[in-house]
Amino acid sequence: MNCPHSRRWLPAAVLALLGATMPAAQAQQPKVLRVSMHADVRSLDPVWTTQTIATIHGNMIYDHLFAYDEKLEPQPQMVGDWSVSEDRKTYRFTLRDGLKFHDGTPVTTKDVLPSIRRWATRNSAGKTLMTFTDAVSAVDDRTFEWKLKEPYGLVLDTLARANGLVMMREKEALTDPFQQVTEAIGSGPFTFKRDEWVPGAKAVYTKFADYVPRRDPPSGHAGGKVVKVDRVEFIWLPDPQTAQAALVSGEIDFLENPQPDFMSILEATPGVKLMAHPAKGTTGVLQLNHLHPPFDKVKARQAMLHVVRMPDIIDTIAPDPRFKKLCYSYLGCETPMETDAGSEAYKAAPDHRKAEQLFKEAGYKGEPITILHATDHAHINPGTQVLIQHMRRTGFLKLDVQAMDWGTVVSRRTKKEPPAQGGWNIFLTGTTVLGSSSPITHVALGMSCEKAWFGWPCDARMEDLRRAWSLAPDTAARKAIAVDISKRAYETVPFIPYGQWVTPFAYREDRITGVINVSSIPAMWNIERKQ
């Protein structure tokens, strides 16, 4: 493979975009950080969608009550002081001093409470927390209480989720949680330059001068979020080779999701550094729609375990053995709850005759199965291509493959209509290993019917097991319940895991310093330019 090492290899349109974003005066250039993320910013609402790029956008402009540090322990962020009663049923939180929204108004409990309610309506971990909640109420403008019906040991862990609870102004927080918020005014370290937002090209963020960071040193997503640049530009480069070329040539400073094929090239490039957090990683989710045939029948979902071959998919996504793992655990591998109980059928070689028998028993008669294929996504595109090959090899499955960009998949997967009316049967995605390591925080594992994640799986027994896990007195008890959860998952098949991999991010260490090694969502604070 030829490596593009200079500007002449970059397409003219990309050079024009990058050049247009460069400040005219050389003196200003050191304060601008140019980044290429894995996807384009299309939605401004990190509550309405679980799309990772929306979470990244949210982390730029919003702040959180709690956040995970580098040891994956929850730490207060917007909260200054907090306490819990002796019976573990009442938490009291007080916001720290100096919290302001980007419009200059103070952050108060009038903003916090509707933000909590809106988030808990959409987020699976939030929904679970609310089942244990008696009331969340304001004490005064800066203090609020969270009263539980019974002790629940995952309160702080739930509030610390990086892609979860963001504080919006009351005005936006009162928006129907199933409608997108269109304003982008938070209280985080960066402000969003909506007037410079060009969907499909770039998103721009500037330092919020009135942001008051914590005095703690930065650690993961916790600690002091000290912004050391004036401006961050997310440059959308959909072609992986072009994105790599931009990093190699110095047109961008940070590349979130380099292609596995390019790792060795980047490692050999002077001035480029690759970094990955020990807990940073993705677990694949092959999502099935439980509302419509054929996957409304459990036997059709079980049949897919005899069709899909995990090694083929993961080898395509992550060819380098350093970055991948065959993982048959619904709760992630190398996590405290790792277990592959019940996975025997999935681990075995594909059995098309068995699959055909199960599909027939599910009532399948050759109807087209609609697959949403995101052709512009670094790992979903090749993963979907392999899935399509697997399904076609059966000889009896009829496929309706619909190619589209990832943003369209994100929009279409919300539709509950039948596939012929704009719905779907299958799409591929991924979630963080950190999030999937708990049956409470794993968004795709919940089976709460209409309240569940896209695909809307429904199983009361699984919900009972998840609740029992959350109430278990110790790790040993939780591990025992995790085995039962795994067995039930392989029996009911809410989704199919297709492996686990790590994608290091890459940056120009000769140009920027202070990059924080985080477990999931990249942090743009604490970074400064050397030149």
C-alpha positions in Angstrom: 0.0 0.0 0.0 1.3 3.5 -0.9 1.2 5.9 2.0 0.2 9.5 1.1 2.8 11.6 2.9 2.2 15.0 1.5 -0.5 17.6 0.6 -0.4 16.6 -3.0 -2.1 13.3 -2.1 -5.1 15.1 -0.5 -8.2 15.7 -2.7 -8.5 19.4 -3.7 -11.9 19.7 -1.9 -10.4 18.5 1.4 -7.5 20.9 1.0 -9.9 23.7 0.4 -11.9 22.8 3.5 -8.8 22.5 5.7 -7.3 25.7 4.2 -10.6 27.6 4.8 -10.5 26.7 8.5 -6.9 27.9 9.0 -6.6 31.3 10.7 -5.2 34.0 8.4 -2.5 35.1 10.9 0.2 32.6 11.8 0.1 33.8 15.4 -3.4 32.4 15.9 -2.7 29.0 14.5 -1.2 27.4 17.7 -4.6 28.0 19.4 -6.6 25.9 16.9 -7.0 22.1 17.3 -8.1 20.2 14.2 -9.7 16.8 14.8 -11.2 14.1 12.6 -13.7 12.0 14.4 -15.2 8.6 13.3 -18.4 10.2 12.1 -20.0 13.6 11.1 -21.9 15.6 13.6 -25.5 15.5 12.5 -27.6 15.5 15.7 -27.1 18.0 18.5 -29.0 16.0 21.1 -27.0 13.4 23.0 -30.1 12.3 24.9 -32.3 11.7 21.8 -29.7 9.4 20.2 -27.1 6.9 21.4 -25.0 7.7 18.4 -21.4 8.1 19.6 -20.6 11.2 17.7 -23.6 12.9 19.3 -22.1 11.9 22.7 -18.8 13.4 21.7 -20.5 16.6 20.7 -22.4 16.5 24.0 -19.2 16.2 26.0 -17.8 19.3 24.3 -20.7 21.6 25.2 -22.4 20.0 28.2 -21.3 19.0 31.7 -22.2 16.1 33.9 -23.1 15.7 37.5 -20.5 12.9 37.9 -17.9 11.5 35.6 -15.5 8.5 35.5 -11.9 9.0 36.3 -9.0 7.1 34.7 -9.6 4.2 37.1 -13.2 4.0 36.0 -14.4 5.3 39.4 -17.2 7.9 39.6 -16.2 11.3 40.7 -18.3 14.5 41.2 -18.1 16.9 38.3 -20.8 19.6 38.4 -21.6 18.4 42.0 -19.6 20.1 44.7 -20.7 18.3 47.9 -22.8 15.2 48.3 -23.9 12.9 51.0 -26.0 9.7 51.5 -28.2 8.8 54.5 -27.4 5.9 56.8 -30.1 3.8 55.3 -28.7 4.5 51.8 -32.0 5.7 50.5 -31.5 9.5 50.3 -28.8 11.2 48.4 -28.2 14.9 48.7 -26.3 16.8 46.0 -25.1 20.4 45.9 -23.9 22.0 42.7 -20.5 23.6 42.9 -19.9 27.4 42.5 -19.5 29.2 39.2 -21.7 27.0 36.9 -23.0 29.0 34.0 -24.7 28.3 30.7 -23.2 29.7 27.6 -25.8 32.4 27.5 -24.6 33.6 30.9 -27.5 32.3 33.0 -26.6 30.3 36.2 -27.2 26.5 36.3 -29.8 25.8 39.0 -31.9 22.9 40.1 -34.6 24.2 37.8 -32.4 23.0 35.0 -31.1 19.8 36.7 -34.4 18.2 37.5 -36.0 18.3 34.0 -32.6 17.2 32.6 -32.6 14.2 34.8 -36.2 13.3 33.9 -35.7 13.7 30.1 -32.5 11.6 30.2 -34.1 8.8 32.3 -36.9 8.5 29.8 -34.5 7.5 27.1 -31.5 5.9 28.8 -31.7 2.3 29.8 -29.6 2.7 33.0 -31.6 5.8 33.8 -34.8 3.9 33.4 -33.6 1.2 35.8 -32.5 3.8 38.4 -35.9 5.5 38.2 -37.6 2.2 39.1 -35.8 2.4 42.5 -36.6 6.1 42.8 -39.3 7.6 45.0 -38.7 11.2 44.1 -36.1 13.7 42.9 -36.8 17.2 44.2 -35.1 20.5 44.7 -34.1 21.7 48.2 -33.0 25.1 46.9 -31.5 26.6 43.7 -28.3 24.6 44.1 -29.2 21.5 46.1 -31.5 18.6 45.3 -32.3 15.3 46.9 -32.7 11.9 45.3 -34.9 9.6 47.4 -35.0 5.9 46.7 -37.6 3.3 47.5 -34.9 0.9 48.6 -31.1 1.0 48.6 -29.5 0.8 45.1 -25.8 0.6 44.8 -25.4 1.9 41.3 -26.6 5.5 41.8 -23.2 7.2 41.3 -22.1 4.8 38.6 -25.3 5.5 36.6 -24.9 9.3 36.9 -21.2 9.0 35.8 -22.0 7.5 32.4 -20.1 9.5 29.8 -22.9 9.2 27.3 -25.7 9.8 29.7 -26.9 12.6 31.9 -26.1 16.0 30.5 -27.3 19.3 32.0 -29.4 21.3 29.7 -31.2 24.6 30.3 -34.7 24.1 31.6 -36.1 25.3 28.3 -34.4 22.5 26.3 -34.7 19.9 29.1 -38.5 20.2 28.9 -38.5 19.1 25.3 -40.3 15.8 24.6 -37.5 13.2 25.0 -38.6 11.6 21.7 -38.1 14.9 19.9 -34.6 16.3 19.1 -33.3 19.4 20.9 -32.2 21.8 18.3 -30.5 24.4 20.5 -26.9 23.6 21.6 -26.4 25.8 24.7 -24.7 24.0 27.6 -22.5 24.8 30.5 -19.5 22.8 29.4 -16.0 23.9 28.5 -16.7 24.6 24.9 -19.4 26.5 23.1 -20.8 25.3 19.8 -20.5 27.7 16.8 -23.7 27.0 15.1 -23.1 29.7 12.5 -20.1 27.7 11.3 -21.6 24.3 11.4 -21.6 22.6 8.0 -23.2 19.1 8.2 -21.1 16.8 6.1 -18.0 19.0 6.4 -17.2 20.4 9.9 -18.4 21.4 13.3 -16.6 24.1 15.3 -16.3 24.7 19.1 -14.7 27.6 20.9 -13.4 28.0 24.4 -16.1 29.0 26.9 -14.4 31.9 28.7 -16.7 31.7 31.8 -16.3 28.0 32.4 -14.9 27.3 35.9 -13.0 24.0 35.9 -12.6 21.9 39.0 -9.3 22.3 40.7 -8.5 18.6 40.6 -6.1 17.4 38.0 -7.7 15.9 34.9 -8.4 12.2 35.1 -10.4 10.4 32.5 -13.6 12.5 32.1 -13.3 13.7 35.7 -11.2 16.4 37.2 -10.4 19.9 35.9 -11.5 20.4 32.3 -9.0 23.2 31.5 -9.3 24.3 27.9 -5.9 25.4 26.4 -6.9 26.2 22.8 -9.2 28.8 21.5 -10.9 26.7 18.9 -11.5 23.0 18.1 -12.6 22.0 14.6 -14.1 18.6 13.9 -13.2 18.1 10.2 -15.3 15.3 8.6 -13.1 13.2 6.3 -15.3 10.2 5.3 -12.6 8.4 3.4 -10.2 6.6 5.9 -7.2 7.0 3.6 -7.8 10.7 3.2 -8.1 11.0 7.0 -4.8 9.2 7.6 -3.1 11.3 4.9 -4.3 14.5 6.7 -2.8 13.3 9.9 0.5 12.2 8.3 0.8 15.5 6.5 -0.1 17.6 9.5 -3.4 19.0 8.2 -5.1 17.6 11.3 -3.8 17.0 14.8 -5.9 14.2 16.1 -7.5 11.1 14.4 -10.0 9.3 16.5 -10.6 6.2 14.6 -7.8 5.2 12.2 -8.4 2.2 10.0 -6.7 -1.1 11.2 -5.0 -1.4 7.8 -3.2 1.9 8.4 -1.9 1.2 12.0 1.6 0.1 10.9 1.9 3.2 8.6 1.0 5.5 11.4 3.3 3.8 13.9 6.2 4.3 11.5 5.4 8.0 10.9 7.7 10.4 12.8 5.7 12.7 15.1 2.6 10.5 15.2 1.6 8.6 18.4 -1.0 5.9 18.9 -2.7 5.6 22.2 -5.4 3.3 23.7 -6.8 3.1 27.2 -6.7 -0.4 28.8 -10.5 -0.4 29.1 -11.1 1.4 25.8 -12.8 -0.9 23.4 -15.9 -1.7 21.4 -18.2 -4.7 21.5 -20.2 -5.4 18.3 -24.0 -5.5 18.3 -25.9 -7.2 15.5 -29.3 -5.8 16.3 -32.5 -7.7 15.3 -35.9 -6.1 15.2 -38.3 -8.0 17.5 -41.4 -6.2 16.3 -41.7 -7.7 12.8 -41.2 -11.1 11.1 -39.1 -13.0 10.9 -37.3 -11.9 14.1 -40.4 -11.4 16.1 -40.2 -15.1 16.6 -37.5 -16.4 18.9 -36.6 -19.4 16.7 -35.7 -17.1 13.8 -33.4 -15.2 16.2 -31.9 -18.4 17.4 -31.4 -19.5 13.8 -29.1 -16.5 13.2 -26.6 -18.1 15.8 -26.2 -20.9 13.2 -25.6 -18.4 10.3 -23.3 -15.8 11.7 -19.6 -16.6 12.2 -17.9 -14.2 14.6 -14.3 -14.8 13.5 -15.1 -13.7 9.9 -16.6 -10.4 11.1 -14.0 -9.5 13.7 -11.1 -10.5 11.4 -12.4 -8.0 8.8 -12.9 -5.2 11.3 -9.6 -5.7 13.2 -7.1 -7.8 11.2 -4.3 -7.1 13.7 -4.4 -9.7 16.5 -3.2 -7.1 19.0 -6.5 -5.2 18.7 -9.2 -7.9 18.6 -10.7 -10.6 20.7 -13.3 -13.3 20.0 -15.8 -12.5 22.7 -19.0 -14.5 23.2 -19.8 -12.7 26.4 -22.9 -10.5 26.3 -21.2 -8.6 29.2 -17.9 -8.0 27.5 -14.6 -9.8 27.8 -11.9 -9.0 30.4 -14.6 -7.5 32.6 -15.7 -8.6 36.0 -19.0 -10.1 34.6 -17.5 -11.9 31.7 -19.3 -15.2 30.9 -20.1 -17.1 27.7 -22.7 -19.4 29.3 -25.2 -20.7 26.8 -23.1 -19.8 23.7 -22.5 -23.4 22.5 -24.6 -23.0 19.3 -22.9 -19.7 18.4 -19.4 -21.1 18.9 -20.0 -24.1 16.7 -19.5 -24.1 13.0 -22.4 -22.6 10.9 -25.2 -25.1 10.4 -27.4 -23.9 7.5 -29.7 -26.9 7.7 -30.4 -26.2 11.4 -30.9 -22.5 10.6 -33.4 -23.3 7.8 -35.3 -25.6 10.1 -35.6 -22.9 12.8 -36.6 -20.2 10.3 -39.4 -22.5 8.9 -40.6 -23.2 12.4 -40.7 -19.4 12.9 -43.0 -19.1 9.9 -40.4 -17.7 7.5 -41.5 -18.1 3.8 -38.9 -16.3 1.9 -39.9 -12.7 2.7 -37.1 -10.2 2.1 -35.1 -9.3 5.2 -34.2 -5.6 5.3 -30.6 -4.9 6.3 -29.5 -1.3 6.9 -26.0 -1.0 5.5 -24.0 2.0 6.7 -21.4 2.3 3.9 -19.5 5.2 5.4 -18.7 3.7 8.9 -15.2 2.4 9.6 -16.2 -0.9 11.2 -20.0 -1.2 10.5 -19.4 -1.2 6.7 -17.0 -4.2 6.6 -18.9 -6.0 9.3 -22.2 -5.6 7.4 -20.6 -6.8 4.2 -19.5 -10.0 6.0 -22.9 -10.5 7.5 -24.5 -10.2 4.1 -22.1 -12.9 2.8 -23.0 -15.2 5.7 -26.8 -14.8 5.1 -26.5 -15.3 1.3 -24.5 -18.5 1.8 -27.5 -20.2 3.4 -29.2 -20.3 0.0 -32.7 -19.8 1.5 -32.7 -16.3 2.9 -33.9 -13.4 0.7 -32.2 -10.1 1.5 -33.1 -6.5 0.9 -29.8 -4.7 1.5 -30.3 -0.9 1.7 -27.1 1.1 1.5 -27.0 4.5 3.2 -24.8 6.7 5.4 -24.6 6.1 9.1 -26.6 9.2 9.9 -29.5 7.8 7.9 -29.2 4.5 9.7 -29.4 6.3 13.0 -32.6 8.0 11.9 -34.2 5.0 10.4 -33.5 2.6 13.2 -36.0 4.6 15.4 -38.9 3.6 13.1 -41.2 0.9 14.3 -43.1 0.5 11.0 -42.7 -2.7 9.1 -39.7 -2.9 6.8 -41.8 -2.4 3.7 -43.0 0.9 5.2 -39.6 2.3 6.0 -38.7 0.1 8.9 -35.9 -2.5 9.1 -35.0 -6.0 10.3 -31.2 -5.8 11.0 -28.5 -3.3 11.5 -25.0 -3.5 12.9 -23.6 -1.1 15.5 -21.3 -1.2 18.5 -21.2 -0.1 22.1 -18.3 0.5 24.5 -16.9 -2.4 26.5 -17.2 -0.2 29.5 -20.9 0.3 29.0 -21.6 -3.4 28.1 -19.8 -4.7 31.2 -22.9 -4.2 33.3 -26.4 -5.6 32.5 -27.8 -2.3 33.7 -25.8 0.0 31.5 -25.7 -2.2 28.4 -28.3 -0.4 26.3 -28.9 -3.4 23.9 -29.3 -6.0 26.6 -32.5 -4.6 28.2 -35.7 -6.4 27.2 -38.3 -4.0 28.5 -40.5 -4.2 25.4 -41.7 -0.7 24.2 -39.2 0.9 26.6 -36.2 -1.1 25.3 -33.6 0.1 22.9 -34.0 -0.1 19.1 -35.2 -3.5 18.2 -37.5 -3.4 21.2 -36.8 -6.9 22.7 -39.3 -8.1 25.3 -38.7 -10.6 28.0 -39.9 -10.4 31.6 -37.5 -13.0 32.8 -34.5 -11.1 31.6 -35.8 -7.9 33.2 -36.2 -9.8 36.5 -32.6 -11.0 36.2 -31.2 -7.6 35.5 -33.1 -6.2 38.6 -31.8 -9.1 40.7 -28.2 -8.3 39.5 -28.6 -4.7 40.5 -29.7 -5.7 44.0 -27.1 -8.4 44.6 -25.1 -7.9 47.8 -21.6 -8.5 46.4 -19.6 -9.3 43.3 -19.8 -13.1 43.8 -23.6 -12.9 43.8 -23.6 -10.7 40.7 -21.3 -13.1 38.8 -23.7 -15.9 39.5 -26.6 -13.9 38.2 -24.5 -12.8 35.2 -24.3 -16.5 34.2 -28.1 -16.8 34.3 -28.3 -13.5 32.2 -26.0 -15.0 29.6 -27.9 -18.2 29.3 -31.2 -16.3 29.0 -29.7 -14.0 26.4 -28.6 -16.9 24.2 -32.0 -18.4 24.6 -34.0 -15.2 23.7 -31.3 -13.5 21.5 -32.0 -9.8 22.2 -29.1 -9.1 19.8 -26.0 -11.0 18.6 -22.5 -9.9 19.8 -19.9 -10.1 17.0 -16.6 -9.6 18.8 -14.6 -7.1 20.7 -11.8 -4.8 19.5 -9.7 -1.8 20.5 -9.1 1.1 18.1 -6.3 3.3 19.3 -6.6 7.0 18.5 -3.6 8.7 16.8 -2.3 12.3 17.2 0.6 14.5 16.3 2.8 14.4 19.4 5.2 16.7 17.7 2.4 19.4 17.6 0.1 18.8 20.6 0.6 17.8 24.2 -1.7 17.0 27.1 -3.8 14.4 25.4 -5.8 12.5 28.0 -6.0 8.7 27.8 -9.7 8.1 28.3 -11.7 4.9 28.3 -14.2 5.8 25.7 -15.2 9.3 24.5 -12.2 11.4 23.5 -11.5 14.5 25.7 -10.5 17.7 24.0 -9.7 19.7 27.1 -6.1 19.8 28.5 -4.7 19.7 25.0 -2.4 22.5 23.9 -0.3 23.1 20.8 3.5 23.1 20.8 3.6 25.1 17.7 
